[in-house]
Amino acid sequence: MNAAPGVLAQTREAVKKAAQDLGYQPNAAARALRSRSSRLIGCMFSDLENPLYARLFNALQDRWAEEGFVTLISASSSKVDRERRAIQTFAERGLDAIVIAPGQQNDAELLQLLRDFPAPIFVVDRDLDIQADQLLFDHEDAMQKAVRHLAALGHERILPVFARQATRSGLQRHAAFDRAMQEVGLTPTLRVEPETANSPVFNKIKSQLSGPNRPTAMIVQGTQVLLSTLNALAHEGLNVPLDVSLIAVGDSSMVEDHVPSITALQMNRDILVQEIADRVLARIRGTGDGIVQKVLQYDLVERGSCSALAS
């Protein structure tokens, strides 16, 4: 029944037939106790409306299924009580490993639960004070690529549109944008900060566009935020890229399918999935010695949404 080596094929078939006749079903809990493995891996992400996390989960689920694991998902909407409960439940169920990108990275109770977690943890782009493997995103390099690209096209009034959430990405992105502007000799004066990457910003963007010194370029993070931004531009009768150049942080089908298609800071998902999937499997199998921290850079994918500033 467990596909053990050295068993004759006719014996294996006879056992399977007898189990079928008796209506036998394997007991997963008992099997886990014997093998000390639940064959379960958990993912806890702050926001599954973020295409990055949705695609990451689907890809990890497919990869680990090939190795005989089932992948569970918990989406917390950045609510710390949900994140605490998810970690407690994962521990109680005896999961073999977890991958996390919580919305809260400084909550003392959550950090203690993670420090006490009895299985390997892999952290995705969060500054968590725990001993765990990490894959971090290079927001500094990303903002430099975006700002330099727009500045080279003659843009000076560049509007950043991304949330200032209490996570590594939320905190670093704003500071990295300001530094990138200063490096090209520009002063950051414009800013729109949605509450989350899914918050509507239509009125805030419209307000920025209605003034005499409206932005000529934007860097926008979040699918819903990008949709609000595009609607505000259309409402004001502004054309992308003739009136306003646009760069999206993160890629999605909407970004690619928009007319014109939108220039994007894109994460290499194949590398992302491979780094996480392989490291987690190595940890489960006891072959991953030492804490590993890697940094992954964004690529600037140039499409049709950016153009030189009209004279």
Secondary structure, DSSP 4 states (H G I P E B T S, - for coil): ----TT--HHHHHHHHHHHHHHT----HHHHHHHHT---EEEEEES-TTSHHHHHHHHHHHHHHHTTT-EEEEEE-TT-HHHHHHHHHHHHHTT-SEEEEE-S-SS-HHHHHHHHT-SS-EEEES---SSS-EEEEE-HHHHHHHHHHHHHHTT---EEEE----SSHHHHHHHHHHHHHHHHTT------B--SSTTS--HHHHHHHHHSTT--SEEEEESHHHHHHHHHHHHHTTPPTTTT-EEEEES--HHHHHSSSPPEEEEE-HHHHHHHHHHHHHHHHTT---S--EEEE-EEEE--SS--PPP-
